[in-house]
């Protein structure tokens, strides 16, 4: 990348920092490095100057000869429990989880954490999400191929579960990402090259959000033998730039960043940790002493090019996170290259701090570049430069005094000067691939807008235990960060987390109240879901009691509600007096039947429009009293102006003695209104046919009290698992529905107002919304927040429920399920096995293939983690046991032991000869 002058140099021209075109925001991060399970722990270790490398007792140097006293210290940065994995979260069976490399598993979990840290649910993100990353060569596949460990896995399964070709496509598959999924391999530079590649994809429009990073996880643990003159440190310490530096230390780790175009990140309220202003990648070519040797020219060029792309003056870059491997050859070349690049724009000395994260965690191979990037991003965000460890005296081959650089040996405050804080990050791979990134501190973003005092806090997970863990984590986080605006916290939870089956909510009245609700050991304020969320039909119930719209009612400030009320008042203006209209607009309660009925209609109609804007659209409507006309208006039977006129006509007619003449008069009013075929079903005595709902005869019966409310409710309750949402004060219709013979525990009955005062309104409405969310309704959260600006904030990520998954030797592995007597070698003409023998055998076969202790008769093969590759093995074993050939497509229709056993019996029942079951 060389877009400058003839040699690509920036020179000392003006700094063009105000132009943010082409800038990329870092909006999320996740990592696992030695001594750190997440980003927060990683940062604490860095600031504290922690060395998290594991060292063993000294050993004799190999090949040193008898009598030699030379020793080395075996050392490596190790992850805690890398073989532990939440297989159930990703839908993997235990067998498949054991086949998949721990390297893939760690990276997969990090991808989930990175997206959650950014505040994005991939299922609901409207654009394309890309993923770019790479890993390293590990020995796990070789372990699987050893006969004593092989878990009946095919070569294809081992390849798919271990090769780096499938590292990022696995993430795309399991997280549902539809953008590019590209594996990047560039040795030690892999993860920073992946970041550069993701940046180019975002700028080209290939994706709208990008995950980028790398991973190096060795299970079994890597044990690289020390050789004198090699790249490993003899004393097990990485002393970057120090006179005593004797080599690097290996390490395991994983890191991912989430990237987005800066202008869009700011507009969308994302938390911008830092700005990636520019990046560059090149290769040293042949101008070096050997294939594995670095080059001053190549490294200087990539730094120069990155600064040119970033449009920054070298003198404004005041920290560099170096490659810093502490090798005798590498460190002096790197400082010389940096100095050449910076000297193109400045003669200043010692103004730029330099450090290397490898002194803390070791050299994490394919995850090294992103480790340095995350460190630099956090330093920019916190305004603190962590120390680079083990530096006492400069390497004599490095002239720091004449360079722009000095090693950061202690934690330092990092203040912005004439320009924002800026940092460079380098990563250089064996083979000559060089990458450099220029970062800048995040800009000020527009703040969150004012919020209502009451908020709906939601949590979900795959299991009840995980929901409990998520609750504890969130409480601890809010306790540690009382400055977080509650509206932003709930916004992030509502929109930035996947919606799992086990759901919990709380209606809270401020940050302190939220902490009390989450921390209460009794859980009294926390509401858990009682059934699985799913798509359910919704019925709006209009009780004819109105809502509470007295002064100060928070929902009354909602834009949609307010506009709907205003539309009703405007429709009433030609038909009521000025004083009555003023009373309506104030929300005053009136004893005048006309004004009272009109107020009830307007309030319930406005509530219906509010719920619809929140994503809750009715399939059926049902009303009582004036609520029947509200239901008709909500269903589209009457235009709003006509519905308001009918409300007034009804009130006037009912003020006289009822009778046929009045019913006929109302029928005439209905004809004049021109009722239309409703957009949704109307319930009145039953589910009315569309033409009957639009007919005047129905409304005549309604005026004379023949609307048959209980029959209508019974008709609505014939739909099992439906939601009945009552819009108005009192809960009379939901109470009636609950007493109806047709009501079951599968129905969800919700009243959106608990009482007649302003204090009741908002919490009750939000509680109703929480109940609908738990039932599976798709909520339009921006409308719930009245389209006010909200900011995503970093919150604790999913509490994975990990278990160990490792290839086991034959002695360690549980014995396979016993085959039914005589089933292994079926003879032609054998009798069809009775169901009590076939079903247990098929259940045991499922368990064997999936690596589970047992499988229930109605468990789905695919829900338990099966896929097309494993299915092929299942069908082979089925053929061996039962002498039937099952077409692979049939398994998608008969995916439980019960269904497959029935199919086997059906096929074998005809003549006992081998059969083929086709779909």
N, C-alpha and C positions, 0 to 999 in steps of 0.2 A: 504494500500500500504506500504509494509515493506520489503525492499530489502537490508537492511544494515546488521549489525551484528545480534546477537541473539535478541537484543531488538530494532533493527532498527536505532541505533544511528549513526550519522555521525562522531562524534568525531572531533578531531582537525587535521585531515589529510589534504593533499594538496588540494587547490582549483583548480578544473578542469574546469575553465571557458572557455578555448579555444575550447572545443568540443561542437559544436552546434547541434549535432544529437539529435533529440527529442525536439528541441526548436521550439516554435510557435511564429509567429509574430502577433502583434495586428496592423492591417492595416486600420481599420476603426472604427468609433464610432458614436453613435447617442444617444441622451437622451432628456427627458423632466422631469425636477424636479422643485420643488417650486421656483419661481422667475427666471427660466431659460428655455427658449424655445429650446435651442440647446446646443451643447458642448461648443462653444465659450462663451456664456453667463454664463454657469455653471462654467467655469474656472475663468472668471472675478469675479464672486461672491465669489468663494473660496479664491482667492488671496486678494480680498478686505476685507475678513473677514465678509461677509454679512450673517446675520441671516434672512432667508426668510420664517420663520414659521409665520403663521397668528394666532394672539391671540385675544380673545374676552374679554369682561369685566368680572371681577371676579364674581363668583357665590358661593352660599352657598354649602358646602360639603353635598352631599346627605346622609340622614340618620344620620346627626350629632345631631339631636334632637333640640327641641325648645330652643331658647335662645343662641344657639351656634353661635360664631362669625367666626368659621373656614370657609375659602373660598378656592376655587381653580380657576385656570385660564384655561378655555377651549382653547386648542391650537392644531393646525394641520398644517402640510406643505401641501399646496393646489396647484394644477395645475390651470393655467389660462385657462378657457373655455375648459374643457376636453370633453364636448359634441359636440364641433365643429369638423367637419370632411369633407374631400373632397371625398364625395361619388362618384362623377362622375369620378374621377381619377381611382377608382377601379371598375367602372362599376356597382355600386350598385344603385338600385332604392331608392328613399326617404323612402319608406315603409320598405325595408329591412335594410337600414341604421339605422332606429329607433329601429329595433328589435335587432341589433347587439350591444353588450355591448360596452360602451365607452372604457372600458379596452382593448378589442380586437382592436378597431379602433386606439387608440393611439399606440399600439404595432405594428400594421400593418404599419402605417405611419413611425414609427421609423425604421422599417426594410428597407423601401425604402431609407430613409435618410442614414442609416448605409452603405448600399451597394454603394450609390453614394459617400459618404465620402471616401470609400475605392477606388473609381474609377472603379467600375465594373457594367456592364450591364448584368443582369442575362440571357437575351435573347441571348447574344453572348458569354457567358462564356463557354469554351469548356468542363469543368469538372463538377463534381457533387457538388452542393451547399447544405449543410445541415443547419438545423435550430433547435436550442435547447433552450427551455425557459419555463417559467411557470408564472402563475399569482396568484391572491388571490381570496378568496370568496367575492363576492359583492352582493348587494341587488337589482341590476338592473332587474334580472330575476323575482324576486318577484314583483317588480313594474309592469312589463309587465303582470303578471298573475292576477293582480287586475282587476276586471271586468270593472271598470270605465276607466282604462288605456289601456286595451287589444286592440291592433290594428289588430283585426281579425287574430291573429297569432296562429298557432298550437303549441302544446307542443314541437313538434320536432323542429320547427323553433326557439323557445325560447331556447331550449337545445343547438342547433348548434350555435346559436349566442352568448351564454353566458358561457357555460361550458369551463373550462380551458383545457379539453381534445382536444378542437378544436382550441386552441389559435395559435399554431404553424403550424398546417396543413392548416389553413386559409392563413397564410403567404405563405406557399409552393404553394398553389393553385393560389393565386392572383399574385404571382411574378414568377410562373413557375419554382420553384426550385425542382430538381429531386433527391436530396440527402435525407438522413434520416430527418424526421420531428418528433421530439420527445419532448413530454411534460415532464417537470421535476418538481416535487413538493417536496420541503423540507423545508416548512415553511419559516422562515426568511433567510435561507441559499439557497433558491431556485436558485437565479440567479448565484451565484458563483458555485454551484453544476452543473448548466447548462454549465458554462464555462469549468469546469473540464471534463464534459461528452463530450463536443465538442472537447476538446484537445485530449481525448482518441480516438475519432472517426477519427480525422485527422491523428493521429499517426498510427492507424490501417488501414488507406486507405479507410475508409467508405465514405469519401468525400474529396474534394480538397479545399473547402472554407467553412467556417462555421460561421453562425450567432448564437450568444449566449447571453442570458440576461434574464430579467424578468420585470414584470409590476405589479403595484398595483394602480388601479384607481377606486375610489368609486363615483358613481353617482346613487342616491343622495349621498351627502357628508356624510362620516362616522362620527358618533357622539358617540364615546365610552364613557360611563359615568365614571367619576372618582370614584375610591374606595380607601379608605385609606388602605395602605399596599399593593396596587397593583403595576403594573409596570409603570403607568402613572405619570408624574411629576405634582406635585400640583401647581407649579408656571408657568407651561407651557414652561419651559426651559430645554433643554437637556444639563446637565453639566458633560460630560464624565470625569471620574477620579477625579472629584472635591469633596472636603469635603462636599459641599452643595448639591451634587447630590441626587435627590430624585425620579428618574425615567426617563423614556423616553417620547418622544412626537411622535405621529403618523404622517404619511405623505403619500402622493401619489407621484408616479413617474414611469418612465420607462427608461430603459437603454439597449442598445445592443452594443456588440463589434463584429467586423468581424475578424476572425482568419484564419491564413494560415501557412503552414509549412515554417519556416524561410528561409531555403535555396532557396525555390522556390520564396518566396516573394522578396528576394534580386535579384535573377536572373531575375525576371519579372519587376523590376523597381517599385515595390510597395513602398508606403510611410510607413515605419515601425515606428510607434509611440513608441513602446516598445516591449521587448521580454518577452514572458512567458516561463521561464526556466523550471518550474515544478509545479505540483499541487497535492493535495491529499485530500481525503474525507474519513471520518470514522464516527462512532457513539459512544456515551458515554457508550452504553450498560446499565447495571443496577447498575453500581458503582456510584450512586449519590443519593441525598436525596429524589428525586421525579422525576416524568416524565418530568416536565417542568423545572427542575433545571439543571444548567450546571455542567460540571465535569472538574477538573484540569487535570486529567490523560488523558482524551479523547482529550482535546484541545492541550495539550503538544505533544501528539503523532502525531496528524495531522500536526502540525507545523514542527515537527522533520522529518516526512516522506516527506513532501513537499520539505524541504531543501535537503534531501538526493536525491530525484528524480532530483532536480535542480542541484545537484552537486556543492553546494555553502557552504562555511564556514559561520557559523552564524555571525562571526565578520565582514563580508563584507556586511551584510544587515543593512543599516543605516536609514531606515524609515519603520515603520509598520503602515498601515491603519487598525486600530483595529475595532472589532465589536462595541465596545464602546457605549453601550446603556444607560449608566449612572444609572443603577439599583444598589441598595446597595449590592446585592449578585453578580451580573454579572461582574462588573468592577474588583473587587479584584481577583476573580477567573481567569479572562482573563490575568491579569498581572502576576499572579503566574504561569500560564501555559506557557506564553511566556518566562518568566525568566527560568523556568526549561528547556525548549527546547534550549534556547540560551546558557545556562550554560554548556550544553554538549560540547560546542566548544570554549567558551571564558569566561574569568573572568572580562573582561572590564566592566566599569560602565558608564552609561549616554551617551554612544556614539550613540545610536539609538533613533531618534525622533519618537514620536507616536502621532496619532491623530485619530479623528472620524468625518466623514462627517455628521453624525447624528446631531451634534451640529449646523450644518448649515440648514439642510432641514428636520430634523426629521427622524424617523425610517420608511422607505418606504417599509417595509415588503418584499414581493417577489422581489422587485427591489433594496433592500438595498445593497446586496453584489456587484452587478455590479456598483452601485453608488460609492462604495469605490474603486473598480477596476479602473473605469474611472478616478477618482481623482488621484490615484497613477500613472496611465499611463501618465496623463498630467503633474504631478509633475516631473516624470523622463524625459519627453520630454523637458520641459521648464527649468529644473534645478532649480526649486523653490519648497520649501515645504510650503504649505498654513498653516495658523494657525488653530488649534483646538480651538473652541470658548468656552467661559464661564468657563475657568479654572483659578482659583485664588489660591487655596490652595489644596494640595494633599489630597485625601481620606485617613484618618488615618489608614485604613486597608491595604493600599498599601505602601510598602517600596521602593519608587522610588530610594532613595539614594543607596540602595544595589543592584539595578537591572541594566540591560543594558539600561534602557529606561528613557527618559525625554519627557514631553509633549511639543509639538511644539505650543508655545503660540503666536508666531508672524511669519509673512512671512519671510522665510530665503532662502538665496541662498544655493544651494545644489551642491557642487563641488565633482567630482569624485576624489578618492584618488588612492590607488594602484590598485584597481579594478574598473570596471564601477559602476555607481550608481545602487543600488539594493534596492528593497522594498518587503515587505511581505504584503499580504492582507488577512484578516480573515473574515469569516462569519459563525455564529453559529445559528442553528435553534432550536426553541422549539421542544422538542422531541429527541434532542441529536445528530442531524446530524451536523458535523463540516466540514468546508472546508477551505483550506489555499492555497494561490497561491504565488509563488516567481517570481518577475518581475526584469528585468534588462533594463537599457537604451539601445536604439537602436544602432546597430553598424554603422560605416561609410559605406555608399553604394557608388558604382561606380557612378560618375556624369553622367549627360546627355551629349550626344555627340553634337558636333557643328551642327548648324541648318542653313537652308537657311534664308535669310532676310525676305522673304514673307511667310506668314502663312495663313491658312484657319481656321477661327474661326466659330464654328457652335453651335447653340442653338436650342432646340425644346421643345415643351410643348403641352398639350392637347387643349389649347385655346389660342387665340391671346393675351388675357390679361395676361396669365401666361408667355408667351414668353417675353412680356414687363417687367414683374416683374423679370424674370430671367436675362434679360439684365441689369436692374438696379442693381441687387444684384452682378452680376459679375463685373460691373464697380466699385462698391464700394469696392469689395474685391481686385481688382487689384490696386486701389488707395491706399489701406491700406497695400498692400504687393508688392511694386515695385521690390522686389528682385526675384520674381518668374520668371524663364525662360519662355518666351512666348511659345516656342516649347512644353514644358511640360504642360502648360495650355491648349493649343489647343489639344494636344494628349489626355489629360484626358477628355475633352469635346467630342472628336471624338469617343473615345473607351469606356468611362466609364459612359455614360449616355444612358438611353433608348431613342430610336429614335421615337418621337411622330409625330403626323400628322402635326402640325403647326411648320414650320421650318424657321430658319433665319440664314443667314451667313454674314460674312464680310471678305474681303481680307485685311490683315493688314501687315504693314511693320515694326514691332517692338513693344515693350511694350507700349511706349508712343502713338504710332499711334493707337494701339488697344484701349487704354483708350479714345482717342479722338473719335474714331468711335463709341464706346459704349455710350459715354456721350453726343454726339451731339443731342440736343433736336429735331432737324429736322429729325434725323434718315437717313440722306442722304446716308450714307455709308452702311446701313443695308439693306440686300436684303431678302424679305419675300417670302415664297412659294405662288404660285398662284393657285395651285391645289393640291389635295390629293396625297401623295406618294403611288405608287403602282408598281408592276412589269411591266415593259414596254420593248418592243423589241427595240434594238438599231441598228441604221444603221451608219456605218462609211462612211463619205464622204471624198474623196481624191481629192482636187481641182487641184493638179498638180502645186502648187505654192511654195511648200516647207515650211520650218519653219525657224526661225531665229536662227542660230547656230553660231553667231559671238562670238568672244572671250568674256568670262565673262557671257555668257547666263546661268542663274542658272540651268535651266532644263537640260542643256548640261552636268551637273555634275551628274545627276541621273544615277545610276549604270545600270539599264535596258536600258535606252536610249543610254548611251555611248557604251554598249556592242552591241546593235543592229546596231549602226552606224559603229562600228569596223567590224562587220560581213559583212556589205554591202561593206565597203572599201576593205576587204580581197577578196570578190567575184569579185571586179572590178580589182584587181591588175594585173591579167594576161592579161587584155584587154586594159589597158590605160598606158600611159607613166608615168615615175617616177615623173615628175613635176606636172602633172595633179593629181596624187594620193596625193602628198603633199598638193596641194591646197584644195583637198576634205577634207583631215584630218584637215586642218586649218579652214575650213568653209568659205573659200574665195568664193566670187561670181565671176563667169566666164562668158565671152561672148561666149566661145566655146559651141556649142549646146550639144555635147557629155557630157562634164563635167557638164554643167548646169543641163541637164536632170538627170544625175546620182545623182547629189547633191539633187535635188528635190525628187527623188525616195527614197534615203537613209534617208532623213530627215523625210518624211511622214511615211515611213516604221518604223523608230525608234519611232515616236510618237504613231503609232498604237501599237507597243509592250509595250510602256510605259502605255498607257491606259488599255491594257489588263492586265498588271501586277497590275494596280490599281483596278481591279475587273470589268472593263467595257468590256464585251465580245460582239462582234457584232453578230446580227442575219443575217444581210445583209450588203454588201459592194457595193459602187458605186464610180466610179472615172471619172475624166475628164482629157484628155490629158495623160501625163505620169502617172497621178494619177490612170488611169484605170489599168495599170500594177501593181501599188502599191496595189490596191484593190485586184487584182488577187493573188498577193503574200500573202497578209494578209488572203485571203480566203483559201489558200492552193492549188490553181490551179497550181501554179508553185513553185518549190523549189527556195530558195533565189538565188542560183548561176545561175539558168536558167533565173529567172526574171531579174537579173542584165544584163545578156547577151542580153535579149530581149530589154531592155531599150536602150542599145548601138546600137543594130541592127536597132531599130525604128528610133533613131536619125540619123544614117547614111543614111537610106533609105529616110527619109523625107528631107534630105539635097539635094536630087535629085528631078527631076520633078515627081509628083505623077502619078500613072497609074496602070493598071492591072498587069503589070510585077512586080512592086514593091510590090503590095499586095500579089501576088503569092509567091514572095521571102520571105515575112514576114510569110506567112502561112507555108512555109517550115521550117523556124526557129522555129515556134511554134511546128511543128511536132517533130523536133529534141529535143525540150525541154520536150516533153512527158507530156502534161498537164494532171492533175488528177481531179477526181471528187471533187469539192470543199467541204470544211467542213461547210461553211456557204453559204447563197444564194448570187448570183451575180446579180446586177441590171444593165441592159443595154437595153434600149428600152422597158423593162418589167422585170419581175423577171424570169431570165433565168432558164430553166430546167438544172439539173446538167450535163447531157450529152452534152448539147449545150454549156455550159460554158467551157467545156473541149475540145470543137471542134475547129480546126484551122479556119473554115469558119468564125466564129464569130470574130476572131482576124484580119482576112483580112479586114472585114468591118470596124473594129475599126481603122485600119491604114489609111483607105481612108475617115475617118471622118463621118462614118455612125453609130455612137454609140448612137444616139437619146437620148441625155441627158435629155431633158424635159419629154419625155415619161417614161424614167427610174425613174425620180423623182416622177412622177404621180403614178407609180406603187408602189413605197415605201410608198407614202402618203395614199394609200388605207388602211393601218393599222392605225386605229384611236389610238390616244394617244401614238404613237411611238416617240422615241427620234432620232433625226438626229444630229449626232456629226461630225462637219467638222474639219479635221485634217490638218491644214496648214494656211498660212497667207491670209488674205483678206476677208474671209467670202462670197465668190462669190456663192458657192453652196447653203448655207443656205438662202442667199438673193433670189436666184432663187426659192427655195422651198417655201419661204414665199409668193411669188407672184403666185404660182401655184394654180389653181382652187381647187385642192384637199386638200389644207392646211386648218386646223381648229385650233381653240384655244386650243384643246386638245393635239395637237402636241407640242413637246419640241424641239426647234431648237437652237443648241449651236455651236458656233465657238470657238475653243480653242486658237486662236491667234488673238489678236486685231490689231496688226501692225507689221511693219518690223524691229523693233529694239529690242535689248536685254531688254530695260526697259519695253516694252510691254509684253514680253513673259510670264514670271512667273506669274504676277497678272492675266493675261487673262486666262492662263491655270487653275489656282486655282479658278477663277470665274466660268469657265466651270465646274470644278469638283463640286463646290458648287451647281450649278444649277442641275447637275445630281443627287446629294445627295438629294436635295429637291424633285426631281421627283420620288425618291424611289429606286435609284440604290444602290446596296450593295457595299460599298467601302472597298477595302483592305487598311486600314489606315497604317499598318506597311510598305507597299510598297510606299505609298505616302511619308512617312518619310525616304524612301530609306533604310529601315531596320536598321536605326541608333537607338542607345539606347535612350529611352525616359523614364522619370519618371512620375508616377502618383502623382498628388499633390492634397491636400484637397482643394475643391472649394465649393461655396455655393450650397446647395442641392435644390431639386425641390420646387418651391413656391406653396404649396398647396392652393387651393381656397376653404376654409372651410366655411361650413354653420352649424347652430345648428340642431342636430337631437336628439330629446328626445321623449320618450313615452308621449302621450298627453291624457288628460282626454277627455271624450265624449263631454264635453262642448267646449273644445279647438279645437277638431278635426274638420276639414272641413266636411261638409255633403257629403255623398257618392253621386256619380253621379246618377241622376234620371234614373229610368228604363223606357224604352218605354212603352207607355200605352198598357196594356193587355199582356205584355211579361212575367210577373212573373209567371202566371199560365196558360200556353198554354193548349188549349183543343185539344183532338184528332181530326184530320181532319181539323185543322186550315189551312188557306191559307198561301202560301209562302209569307213572308214579302218582299216587294219591296226593292231594294238595297238602296234607299235613307233613309230607316228606319233601315235596318240591320247594315250598316257600321257605322253610328253615335253611335248606341248602342254598337257595339263591341269596338269602340274607347273609349267610356266612361268606358267600362268594363276593358280595359287595364289600363286606368288611375286609376280606383278604386283599382285594384289588386296591382299595382305598387306604389301607393301613390303619383301619379303625378297630377298636375293640369289639364293637357290635354296631349293627345297623337295624333300625326299626322297619317293619314291613312297609310303611308308607313314606319313608325317607326318599327324596329324589336323589338319584345318582349325581346329577349336575349341581344340585344345591350343596351336596357334600364335598364338592371340589373336583368331580370328574370332568373330563373333557374328551375331545374326539380321540386323542392319542391313547388315553387310559381306557376309553370305551372299546377300542380295538382289542386290547388285552382281555377285557371282560368277556367279549363275545367269543374269543378263542377258548377261554376257560369254559364258557357255557357250552360250546360245541363239544369239548372234551368230556364234560360231565353228563350231558344230556343227549348227545348225538343229534343236535339240531343246529342248523345254520340260520342265524338271525341276521337279517339285513341291518346294516349299521343305522340306517335312517329310522328303523322301527324303534330303536332305543329312545329316540326323542319323544315317542308316543307312549312307550312303556318303560318309564324311567324309575319306577319304584320296584322293590322286590315283589310286592303283591302283583303288580301289573305284568312284570316279566315272567313270574311263575305261572300266571294265568295263560300267557302267550305260549309258554313252553308246553303246558298241558294241552292246550288247544292243538298245537302242531303235532304233538306225539300221539294224540288220541285216535287219529285216523287209522293208521295201519302199523305203527311201531317202527317203520323204516325211517332213516334220516330224512328230515324235512327242511325246507327253507321257509322262514317266516318273512314275508315281505310287508312293506308298509301299506 
